[in-house]
Amino acid sequence: MIASLTLGKFGWILAIVLAVAMLGVFGAGGPALAKGPLGPASCMGQEAAALSPPGSSDEAPGGMVDLVAFAQSQPGHPGDTFKFIASFHEDDHAACDAALGG
């Protein structure tokens, strides 16, 4: 006989629990894959989310590679540029661009 028919009472409960758990895991993929951070984030987080994946932004088609190149082109250490961007905490990417003068 087919093995799934012989699970017994507890086997069916386990199968249902696993099915519900899988729906929960895969059902949560929508918000996790949404563009932009899902909560408060520094402007560094806003920028990184807006530029990822590469090719999704006209601002920096290369994604984070373009942002790193920009940071390296600025005077001083690239980490200082990232620290400066991260010091702003705006509500969204557009507000970060405005705060940074872009």
MMTF fields as JSON, N, C-alpha, C and O atoms, coordinates in Angstrom:
{
  "mmtfVersion": "1.0.0",
  "mmtfProducer": "UNKNOWN",
  "numBonds": 407,
  "numAtoms": 408,
  "numGroups": 102,
  "numChains": 1,
  "numModels": 1,
  "chainsPerModel": [1],
  "groupsPerChain": [102],
  "chainIdList": ["A"],
  "bondAtomList": [4, 2, 8, 6, 12, 10, 16, 14, 20, 18, 24, 22, 28, 26, 32, 30, 36, 34, 40, 38, 44, 42, 48, 46, 52, 50, 56, 54, 60, 58, 64, 62, 68, 66, 72, 70, 76, 74, 80, 78, 84, 82, 88, 86, 92, 90, 96, 94, 100, 98, 104, 102, 108, 106, 112, 110, 116, 114, 120, 118, 124, 122, 128, 126, 132, 130, 136, 134, 140, 138, 144, 142, 148, 146, 152, 150, 156, 154, 160, 158, 164, 162, 168, 166, 172, 170, 176, 174, 180, 178, 184, 182, 188, 186, 192, 190, 196, 194, 200, 198, 204, 202, 208, 206, 212, 210, 216, 214, 220, 218, 224, 222, 228, 226, 232, 230, 236, 234, 240, 238, 244, 242, 248, 246, 252, 250, 256, 254, 260, 258, 264, 262, 268, 266, 272, 270, 276, 274, 280, 278, 284, 282, 288, 286, 292, 290, 296, 294, 300, 298, 304, 302, 308, 306, 312, 310, 316, 314, 320, 318, 324, 322, 328, 326, 332, 330, 336, 334, 340, 338, 344, 342, 348, 346, 352, 350, 356, 354, 360, 358, 364, 362, 368, 366, 372, 370, 376, 374, 380, 378, 384, 382, 388, 386, 392, 390, 396, 394, 400, 398, 404, 402],
  "bondOrderList": [1, 1, 1, 1, 1, 1, 1, 1, 1, 1, 1, 1, 1, 1, 1, 1, 1, 1, 1, 1, 1, 1, 1, 1, 1, 1, 1, 1, 1, 1, 1, 1, 1, 1, 1, 1, 1, 1, 1, 1, 1, 1, 1, 1, 1, 1, 1, 1, 1, 1, 1, 1, 1, 1, 1, 1, 1, 1, 1, 1, 1, 1, 1, 1, 1, 1, 1, 1, 1, 1, 1, 1, 1, 1, 1, 1, 1, 1, 1, 1, 1, 1, 1, 1, 1, 1, 1, 1, 1, 1, 1, 1, 1, 1, 1, 1, 1, 1, 1, 1, 1],
  "groupList": [{"groupName": "MET", "atomNameList": ["N", "CA", "C", "O"], "elementList": ["N", "C", "C", "O"], "formalChargeList": [0, 0, 0, 0], "bondAtomList": [1, 0, 2, 1, 3, 2], "bondOrderList": [1, 1, 2], "singleLetterCode": "M", "chemCompType": "L-PEPTIDE LINKING"}, {"groupName": "ILE", "atomNameList": ["N", "CA", "C", "O"], "elementList": ["N", "C", "C", "O"], "formalChargeList": [0, 0, 0, 0], "bondAtomList": [1, 0, 2, 1, 3, 2], "bondOrderList": [1, 1, 2], "singleLetterCode": "I", "chemCompType": "L-PEPTIDE LINKING"}, {"groupName": "ALA", "atomNameList": ["N", "CA", "C", "O"], "elementList": ["N", "C", "C", "O"], "formalChargeList": [0, 0, 0, 0], "bondAtomList": [1, 0, 2, 1, 3, 2], "bondOrderList": [1, 1, 2], "singleLetterCode": "A", "chemCompType": "L-PEPTIDE LINKING"}, {"groupName": "SER", "atomNameList": ["N", "CA", "C", "O"], "elementList": ["N", "C", "C", "O"], "formalChargeList": [0, 0, 0, 0], "bondAtomList": [1, 0, 2, 1, 3, 2], "bondOrderList": [1, 1, 2], "singleLetterCode": "S", "chemCompType": "L-PEPTIDE LINKING"}, {"groupName": "LEU", "atomNameList": ["N", "CA", "C", "O"], "elementList": ["N", "C", "C", "O"], "formalChargeList": [0, 0, 0, 0], "bondAtomList": [1, 0, 2, 1, 3, 2], "bondOrderList": [1, 1, 2], "singleLetterCode": "L", "chemCompType": "L-PEPTIDE LINKING"}, {"groupName": "THR", "atomNameList": ["N", "CA", "C", "O"], "elementList": ["N", "C", "C", "O"], "formalChargeList": [0, 0, 0, 0], "bondAtomList": [1, 0, 2, 1, 3, 2], "bondOrderList": [1, 1, 2], "singleLetterCode": "T", "chemCompType": "L-PEPTIDE LINKING"}, {"groupName": "GLY", "atomNameList": ["N", "CA", "C", "O"], "elementList": ["N", "C", "C", "O"], "formalChargeList": [0, 0, 0, 0], "bondAtomList": [1, 0, 2, 1, 3, 2], "bondOrderList": [1, 1, 2], "singleLetterCode": "G", "chemCompType": "PEPTIDE LINKING"}, {"groupName": "LYS", "atomNameList": ["N", "CA", "C", "O"], "elementList": ["N", "C", "C", "O"], "formalChargeList": [0, 0, 0, 0], "bondAtomList": [1, 0, 2, 1, 3, 2], "bondOrderList": [1, 1, 2], "singleLetterCode": "K", "chemCompType": "L-PEPTIDE LINKING"}, {"groupName": "PHE", "atomNameList": ["N", "CA", "C", "O"], "elementList": ["N", "C", "C", "O"], "formalChargeList": [0, 0, 0, 0], "bondAtomList": [1, 0, 2, 1, 3, 2], "bondOrderList": [1, 1, 2], "singleLetterCode": "F", "chemCompType": "L-PEPTIDE LINKING"}, {"groupName": "TRP", "atomNameList": ["N", "CA", "C", "O"], "elementList": ["N", "C", "C", "O"], "formalChargeList": [0, 0, 0, 0], "bondAtomList": [1, 0, 2, 1, 3, 2], "bondOrderList": [1, 1, 2], "singleLetterCode": "W", "chemCompType": "L-PEPTIDE LINKING"}, {"groupName": "VAL", "atomNameList": ["N", "CA", "C", "O"], "elementList": ["N", "C", "C", "O"], "formalChargeList": [0, 0, 0, 0], "bondAtomList": [1, 0, 2, 1, 3, 2], "bondOrderList": [1, 1, 2], "singleLetterCode": "V", "chemCompType": "L-PEPTIDE LINKING"}, {"groupName": "PRO", "atomNameList": ["N", "CA", "C", "O"], "elementList": ["N", "C", "C", "O"], "formalChargeList": [0, 0, 0, 0], "bondAtomList": [1, 0, 2, 1, 3, 2], "bondOrderList": [1, 1, 2], "singleLetterCode": "P", "chemCompType": "L-PEPTIDE LINKING"}, {"groupName": "CYS", "atomNameList": ["N", "CA", "C", "O"], "elementList": ["N", "C", "C", "O"], "formalChargeList": [0, 0, 0, 0], "bondAtomList": [1, 0, 2, 1, 3, 2], "bondOrderList": [1, 1, 2], "singleLetterCode": "C", "chemCompType": "L-PEPTIDE LINKING"}, {"groupName": "GLN", "atomNameList": ["N", "CA", "C", "O"], "elementList": ["N", "C", "C", "O"], "formalChargeList": [0, 0, 0, 0], "bondAtomList": [1, 0, 2, 1, 3, 2], "bondOrderList": [1, 1, 2], "singleLetterCode": "Q", "chemCompType": "L-PEPTIDE LINKING"}, {"groupName": "GLU", "atomNameList": ["N", "CA", "C", "O"], "elementList": ["N", "C", "C", "O"], "formalChargeList": [0, 0, 0, 0], "bondAtomList": [1, 0, 2, 1, 3, 2], "bondOrderList": [1, 1, 2], "singleLetterCode": "E", "chemCompType": "L-PEPTIDE LINKING"}, {"groupName": "ASP", "atomNameList": ["N", "CA", "C", "O"], "elementList": ["N", "C", "C", "O"], "formalChargeList": [0, 0, 0, 0], "bondAtomList": [1, 0, 2, 1, 3, 2], "bondOrderList": [1, 1, 2], "singleLetterCode": "D", "chemCompType": "L-PEPTIDE LINKING"}, {"groupName": "HIS", "atomNameList": ["N", "CA", "C", "O"], "elementList": ["N", "C", "C", "O"], "formalChargeList": [0, 0, 0, 0], "bondAtomList": [1, 0, 2, 1, 3, 2], "bondOrderList": [1, 1, 2], "singleLetterCode": "H", "chemCompType": "L-PEPTIDE LINKING"}],
  "groupTypeList": [0, 1, 2, 3, 4, 5, 4, 6, 7, 8, 6, 9, 1, 4, 2, 1, 10, 4, 2, 10, 2, 0, 4, 6, 10, 8, 6, 2, 6, 6, 11, 2, 4, 2, 7, 6, 11, 4, 6, 11, 2, 3, 12, 0, 6, 13, 14, 2, 2, 2, 4, 3, 11, 11, 6, 3, 3, 15, 14, 2, 11, 6, 6, 0, 10, 15, 4, 10, 2, 8, 2, 13, 3, 13, 11, 6, 16, 11, 6, 15, 5, 8, 7, 8, 1, 2, 3, 8, 16, 14, 15, 15, 16, 2, 2, 12, 15, 2, 2, 4, 6, 6],
  "groupIdList": [1, 2, 3, 4, 5, 6, 7, 8, 9, 10, 11, 12, 13, 14, 15, 16, 17, 18, 19, 20, 21, 22, 23, 24, 25, 26, 27, 28, 29, 30, 31, 32, 33, 34, 35, 36, 37, 38, 39, 40, 41, 42, 43, 44, 45, 46, 47, 48, 49, 50, 51, 52, 53, 54, 55, 56, 57, 58, 59, 60, 61, 62, 63, 64, 65, 66, 67, 68, 69, 70, 71, 72, 73, 74, 75, 76, 77, 78, 79, 80, 81, 82, 83, 84, 85, 86, 87, 88, 89, 90, 91, 92, 93, 94, 95, 96, 97, 98, 99, 100, 101, 102],
  "secStructList": [7, 7, 4, 4, 4, 4, 7, 2, 2, 2, 2, 2, 2, 2, 2, 2, 2, 2, 2, 2, 2, 2, 2, 2, 2, 2, 2, 6, 2, 2, 2, 2, 6, 1, 1, 1, 7, 1, 1, 7, 7, 7, 2, 2, 2, 2, 2, 2, 2, 2, 2, 7, 1, 6, 6, 1, 7, 1, 1, 7, 6, 6, 6, 2, 2, 2, 2, 2, 2, 2, 2, 2, 2, 1, 1, 1, 7, 2, 2, 2, 2, 2, 2, 2, 2, 2, 6, 7, 7, 7, 1, 1, 2, 2, 2, 2, 2, 2, 2, 6, 6, 7],
  "xCoordList": [0.823, 0.0, 0.876, 2.071, 0.292, 1.034, 1.392, 0.554, 2.636, 3.128, 2.339, 2.131, 1.89, 1.167, -0.173, -0.707, -0.723, -1.996, -1.813, -2.786, -0.593, -0.335, 0.373, 1.082, 0.199, 0.858, 0.298, 1.006, -0.929, -1.549, -2.008, -1.811, -2.615, -3.192, -2.132, -2.334, -1.015, 0.008, 0.775, 1.259, 0.885, 1.536, 0.771, 1.37, -0.547, -1.374, -1.287, -1.251, -1.253, -1.111, 0.237, 0.315, 1.282, 2.611, 2.623, 3.214, 1.977, 1.926, 1.208, 1.635, 0.132, -0.621, 0.209, 0.257, 0.86, 1.704, 2.833, 3.117, 3.463, 4.536, 4.015, 4.678, 2.834, 2.256, 1.968, 2.238, 1.428, 1.149, 2.456, 2.545, 3.464, 4.761, 5.371, 5.928, 5.271, 5.813, 5.074, 5.693, 3.773, 3.011, 3.471, 3.584, 3.735, 4.225, 5.571, 5.807, 6.457, 7.799, 7.742, 8.323, 7.051, 7.005, 6.056, 6.243, 5.058, 4.134, 4.785, 4.372, 5.798, 6.507, 7.51, 8.125, 7.691, 8.661, 8.299, 9.187, 7.016, 6.604, 7.238, 7.959, 6.988, 7.607, 9.126, 9.802, 9.67, 11.119, 11.761, 12.919, 11.036, 11.578, 11.176, 11.527, 10.441, 9.993, 11.195, 12.204, 11.077, 12.165, 12.2, 11.182, 13.343, 13.519, 13.521, 13.008, 14.106, 14.129, 12.717, 11.822, 12.522, 11.206, 11.021, 10.136, 11.795, 11.664, 12.659, 13.232, 12.867, 13.829, 15.203, 15.681, 15.809, 17.133, 17.906, 17.322, 19.209, 20.032, 19.952, 19.484, 20.409, 20.394, 21.341, 21.173, 22.323, 23.179, 22.341, 22.468, 21.492, 20.593, 19.582, 19.277, 19.054, 18.1, 18.761, 18.175, 19.97, 20.692, 20.997, 20.787, 21.491, 21.838, 20.603, 20.672, 19.475, 18.245, 17.756, 17.251, 17.904, 17.424, 18.281, 17.797, 19.538, 20.464, 20.558, 21.207, 19.919, 20.024, 18.731, 17.65, 18.815, 20.0, 20.528, 19.821, 21.764, 22.323, 21.392, 20.803, 21.276, 20.408, 19.007, 18.214, 18.68, 17.325, 17.186, 16.084, 18.271, 18.235, 18.922, 20.015, 18.269, 18.905, 19.985, 20.919, 19.851, 20.799, 22.194, 23.195, 22.254, 23.516, 23.259, 23.021, 23.305, 22.959, 23.805, 23.359, 25.004, 25.878, 25.606, 26.272, 24.631, 24.296, 25.336, 25.872, 25.612, 26.558, 27.963, 28.733, 28.306, 29.635, 29.782, 30.842, 28.727, 28.767, 28.873, 29.579, 28.174, 28.237, 29.634, 30.136, 30.26, 31.635, 32.582, 33.459, 32.417, 33.263, 33.079, 34.046, 31.833, 31.571, 32.304, 32.958, 32.209, 32.863, 34.373, 35.027, 34.922, 36.37, 36.819, 37.988, 35.916, 36.268, 36.232, 36.69, 35.693, 35.586, 36.885, 37.632, 37.161, 38.375, 38.307, 37.23, 39.433, 39.479, 39.274, 39.341, 39.025, 38.843, 37.409, 36.483, 37.191, 35.823, 34.902, 33.7, 35.46, 34.65, 34.046, 32.96, 34.76, 34.223, 32.971, 32.026, 32.963, 31.795, 30.614, 29.502, 30.853, 29.773, 29.268, 28.065, 30.183, 29.798, 28.934, 27.952, 29.297, 28.521, 27.111, 26.128, 27.014, 25.701, 24.87, 23.675, 25.502, 24.79, 24.358, 23.501, 24.934, 24.574, 23.181, 22.618, 22.627, 21.279, 20.272, 20.543, 19.138, 18.068, 16.755, 15.975, 16.521, 15.298, 14.283, 14.603, 13.053, 11.966, 12.061, 11.609, 12.649, 12.716, 13.885, 14.603, 14.067, 15.208, 15.176, 16.207, 14.015, 13.903, 14.288, 14.963, 13.865, 14.208, 15.704, 16.299, 16.311, 17.761, 18.485, 19.433, 18.05, 18.672, 18.567, 19.532, 17.41, 17.211, 18.127, 18.738, 18.22, 19.052, 20.534, 21.302, 20.918, 22.32, 22.634, 23.776, 21.617, 21.833, 21.855, 22.426, 21.24, 21.278, 19.972, 19.877],
  "yCoordList": [-1.176, 0.0, 1.252, 1.176, 2.385, 3.642, 4.058, 4.002, 4.473, 4.808, 5.94, 5.93, 6.924, 8.061, 7.648, 8.361, 6.526, 6.075, 5.383, 5.185, 5.016, 4.296, 5.178, 4.661, 6.487, 7.38, 7.249, 7.505, 6.865, 6.783, 8.156, 9.16, 8.176, 9.409, 10.504, 11.631, 10.188, 11.193, 11.579, 12.705, 10.672, 10.98, 12.022, 12.91, 11.92, 12.903, 14.26, 15.292, 14.268, 15.536, 16.17, 17.372, 15.37, 15.867, 16.407, 17.455, 15.704, 16.155, 17.494, 18.368, 17.66, 18.927, 20.055, 21.158, 19.777, 20.792, 21.211, 22.401, 20.26, 20.582, 21.383, 22.309, 21.029, 21.771, 23.213, 24.129, 23.428, 24.789, 25.556, 26.734, 24.888, 25.534, 25.944, 27.036, 25.088, 25.412, 26.599, 27.459, 26.646, 27.801, 29.072, 30.121, 28.985, 30.145, 30.614, 31.814, 29.67, 30.018, 30.633, 31.692, 29.977, 30.485, 31.66, 32.499, 31.739, 32.873, 34.16, 35.247, 34.05, 35.228, 35.749, 36.79, 35.061, 35.485, 36.788, 37.499, 37.129, 38.374, 39.592, 40.33, 39.827, 40.979, 40.894, 41.918, 39.7, 39.566, 39.918, 40.336, 39.759, 40.065, 41.442, 41.824, 42.199, 43.525, 44.451, 44.279, 45.432, 46.37, 47.368, 47.976, 47.535, 48.474, 47.774, 46.664, 48.437, 47.863, 47.735, 48.491, 46.783, 46.541, 47.255, 46.885, 48.223, 48.954, 50.081, 50.445, 50.634, 51.728, 51.288, 50.198, 52.139, 51.817, 53.107, 54.163, 53.009, 54.164, 54.406, 53.553, 55.563, 55.836, 54.895, 54.685, 54.334, 53.334, 52.105, 51.533, 51.704, 50.577, 50.893, 50.042, 52.128, 52.553, 52.512, 52.012, 53.033, 53.051, 51.634, 51.306, 50.804, 49.425, 48.682, 47.95, 48.875, 48.196, 48.72, 47.954, 50.018, 50.616, 50.207, 50.195, 49.873, 49.542, 48.045, 47.624, 47.256, 45.801, 45.212, 45.662, 44.239, 43.653, 44.55, 45.445, 44.315, 45.113, 45.106, 44.084, 46.277, 46.421, 46.883, 47.144, 46.989, 47.378, 48.875, 49.351, 49.627, 51.056, 51.837, 51.481, 52.905, 53.797, 54.642, 55.101, 54.842, 55.65, 55.026, 55.73, 53.716, 52.983, 51.601, 50.649, 51.48, 50.206, 49.018, 47.873, 49.284, 48.202, 47.777, 46.88, 48.414, 48.059, 48.558, 49.657, 47.736, 48.127, 48.347, 49.107, 47.698, 47.912, 49.387, 49.978, 49.978, 51.405, 52.281, 53.289, 51.899, 52.691, 52.626, 53.631, 51.466, 51.335, 52.183, 52.855, 52.16, 52.982, 54.461, 55.223, 54.872, 56.269, 56.598, 57.637, 55.735, 55.984, 56.068, 56.886, 55.233, 55.246, 56.494, 56.87, 57.144, 58.353, 59.61, 60.671, 59.495, 60.651, 60.84, 59.884, 62.096, 62.321, 61.554, 61.388, 61.104, 60.376, 58.891, 58.389, 58.206, 56.75, 56.422, 57.102, 55.387, 55.026, 54.752, 55.005, 54.241, 53.979, 55.248, 55.219, 56.378, 57.656, 58.05, 58.594, 57.777, 58.075, 57.221, 57.726, 55.929, 55.047, 55.456, 55.416, 55.849, 56.286, 57.548, 57.677, 58.469, 59.691, 59.369, 59.882, 58.526, 58.151, 57.456, 57.719, 56.576, 55.819, 56.686, 56.275, 57.88, 58.748, 59.365, 59.884, 59.312, 59.824, 58.683, 57.547, 58.986, 57.993, 58.594, 59.12, 58.513, 59.06, 57.934, 56.758, 58.31, 57.337, 56.44, 55.296, 56.948, 56.15, 56.602, 57.537, 55.936, 56.206, 57.626, 58.296, 58.081, 59.449, 60.49, 61.469, 60.285, 61.231, 61.198, 62.231, 60.035, 59.931, 60.686, 61.423, 60.511, 61.241, 62.746, 63.474, 63.215, 64.651, 65.123, 66.188, 64.335, 64.704, 64.739, 65.53, 63.865, 63.791, 64.769, 64.869, 65.481, 66.47, 65.863, 66.45, 64.691, 64.024, 63.996, 63.463],
  "zCoordList": [0.0, 0.0, 0.0, 0.286, -0.316, -0.35, 1.073, 1.973, 1.269, 2.61, 3.247, 4.46, 2.455, 3.023, 3.62, 4.469, 3.202, 3.753, 5.092, 5.82, 5.428, 6.674, 7.698, 8.562, 7.623, 8.57, 9.978, 10.951, 10.095, 11.412, 11.874, 11.19, 13.036, 13.578, 13.754, 13.303, 14.401, 14.66, 13.397, 13.287, 12.466, 11.198, 10.41, 9.803, 10.416, 9.712, 10.395, 9.724, 11.711, 12.443, 12.102, 11.847, 12.097, 11.739, 10.313, 10.053, 9.395, 8.002, 7.894, 7.138, 8.636, 8.599, 9.205, 8.66, 10.327, 10.967, 10.022, 9.887, 9.381, 8.427, 7.239, 6.771, 6.754, 5.627, 6.021, 5.244, 7.21, 7.679, 7.87, 7.525, 8.419, 8.606, 7.267, 7.147, 6.278, 4.954, 4.338, 3.711, 4.512, 4.012, 4.704, 4.07, 5.99, 6.72, 6.235, 6.091, 5.981, 5.516, 4.122, 3.883, 3.214, 1.843, 1.706, 0.826, 2.54, 2.508, 2.976, 2.573, 3.823, 4.325, 3.306, 3.535, 2.198, 1.193, 0.521, 0.052, 0.458, -0.175, 0.468, -0.204, 1.764, 2.403, 2.433, 2.327, 2.575, 2.635, 1.302, 1.266, 0.217, -1.101, -1.594, -2.71, -0.777, -1.186, -1.323, -0.64, -2.211, -2.414, -1.272, -0.939, -0.686, 0.405, 1.752, 1.892, 2.742, 4.083, 4.644, 4.267, 5.538, 6.125, 7.453, 8.225, 7.728, 8.975, 9.006, 7.978, 10.174, 10.281, 9.778, 10.094, 9.008, 8.472, 8.255, 8.011, 8.344, 8.028, 6.522, 5.768, 6.103, 4.665, 3.916, 2.715, 4.598, 3.942, 3.615, 2.533, 4.541, 4.296, 3.214, 2.379, 3.221, 2.189, 0.814, -0.147, 0.723, -0.559, -1.037, -2.205, -0.13, -0.508, -1.014, -2.001, -0.334, -0.746, -2.091, -2.912, -2.316, -3.564, -4.759, -5.891, -4.521, -5.61, -5.886, -6.843, -5.056, -5.192, -5.72, -5.339, -6.568, -7.186, -8.305, -8.768, -8.74, -9.838, -11.043, -11.396, -11.663, -12.827, -12.496, -13.4, -11.197, -10.808, -10.58, -10.306, -10.685, -10.409, -11.522, -11.962, -11.972, -12.941, -12.274, -12.931, -10.982, -10.219, -10.221, -10.352, -10.078, -10.069, -10.655, -9.912, -11.99, -12.635, -12.175, -12.249, -11.708, -11.248, -9.818, -9.299, -9.172, -7.799, -6.817, -6.959, -5.821, -4.774, -5.306, -4.72, -6.4, -7.004, -7.382, -7.176, -7.932, -8.285, -7.04, -7.048, -5.969, -4.733, -4.126, -3.623, -4.167, -3.658, -4.509, -3.968, -5.818, -6.702, -6.394, -6.395, -6.13, -5.754, -4.457, -4.37, -3.453, -2.167, -2.333, -1.685, -3.189, -3.41, -4.158, -4.074, -4.886, -5.635, -4.769, -5.194, -3.566, -2.675, -1.908, -1.698, -1.483, -0.691, 0.636, 1.208, 1.104, 2.366, 2.153, 1.031, 3.244, 3.226, 2.813, 3.257, 1.965, 1.571, 2.763, 2.692, 3.841, 5.037, 5.608, 6.187, 5.445, 5.934, 5.154, 5.725, 3.858, 3.032, 3.478, 3.629, 3.688, 4.138, 5.518, 5.779, 6.399, 7.746, 7.668, 8.399, 6.79, 6.622, 6.118, 6.652, 5.096, 4.559, 5.636, 5.769, 6.397, 7.433, 8.605, 9.388, 8.743, 9.867, 9.702, 10.666, 8.5, 8.254, 8.421, 8.034, 8.984, 9.193, 8.715, 9.509, 7.424, 6.831, 6.63, 6.801, 6.265, 6.138, 4.917, 4.953, 3.826, 2.608, 1.754, 2.107, 0.638, -0.239, -0.797, -0.847, -1.209, -1.762, -0.723, -1.044, 0.52, 1.587, 1.872, 2.179, 1.775, 1.942, 0.84, 1.11, -0.385, -1.489, -1.265, -1.496, -0.82, -0.565, 0.579, 0.483, 1.653, 2.79, 2.433, 2.98, 1.505, 1.089, -0.047, -0.495, -0.5, -1.55, -2.946, -3.865, -3.117, -4.421, -5.123, -6.228]
}
